[in-house]
């Protein structure tokens, strides 16, 4: 018979390897940890286990969870993987921004919308033949709340639209039909029937990218952008987050008269808003930008973008953290395809940190799947998503040795159909091995979330399972400061700020 003492030793050794396994907990932390474990056992034995369900269906259950309510109060450190176009809740965009004066809307041929602020009727363009002042359109409808929020059945809407449009000129009819689809629906992926609405990855990614395009006309209006950045920091702060690294393409912004601002203007605006927010909220550490370009671009375009990023980082060293390539990996070009452009900093003898999206795919063995290794070959600072990393033992070994953290975004991976039951997420293996990792939310507004609490819940309860404990949460939060792009002295400041918040959280909940 095996020796019970030997078995106990093996079990302790295995636990010590998991995320948080070497974290020493105080008596108060152990008490709260025991309570969390008890709550988790109850939730895992319930008839409906949220991490096993699609997030859109699970969200109401999560909101009722005692664990989730604790996680909302927990200081989570930093959000290191959020895209600028989805930083702020869709509700604020619709209820605040679209009610501002001079906001025009256009309903496109491909079932989407465009917005534009203008002091005169915008000219028609290839994707927008007829612009309508949103204020006037809402007045015609007589039900602005329904217009903002209504989710409807497409077949009944088609019939109703046909009846109402008989005899109307084409542009007016087109716009009147699309009124039946709420503004909310165009700016988020949320649906009550996610499996029926999004049968495969191609469909959900098409809607995903349309939502980004639809929001752009609102967000890139210069006065909106200032408020948008501030509101985004506010929503993070309310979820007990103290620092942000925002991926942004620094899209050109525009004024009411059509004046266009360049990327320098956008960076200065981001810098000014961040300074104002930290002055208003001294317990917020700050925010930086990871400049991002789409992987659908050509090599020459990415070359130009890399050169521009080098200059912008030189001009804004406290704001620009580095560079990334974004967009769907499965339909985009590989990192290796852009090797000539991505080798430029080394050839020029300058440092431009990379934060590559890599391994956001389940197509094992393809060229795209090699992005994980290529990201490490180009000395990436962190790996965005890293869903495929568990299938690459060498890449996993290299990233651990180099302390390259995975930016885990559980809800994004589920909604974009990489995994349905989060208990089966490959990150469960990474967490059991204590792989460098941080939790983030990717595109929160598109998924109907704000902050990080929902993603922490899914990682802690679903991916981590019963083995994940308070030490796991503590290490993940500390990791977000440790693996940030902040210089050493600011990391030290951040850790002290976070520890004070953590101690207060433990004292208030143990």
Order of alpha helices (4+ residues) and beta strands (2+ residues): alpha-alpha-alpha-alpha-beta-alpha-beta-beta-beta-alpha-alpha-alpha-alpha-alpha-alpha-alpha-alpha-beta-beta-beta-alpha-beta-alpha-beta-alpha-alpha-beta-alpha-beta-alpha-beta-alpha-alpha-beta-alpha-alpha-alpha-alpha
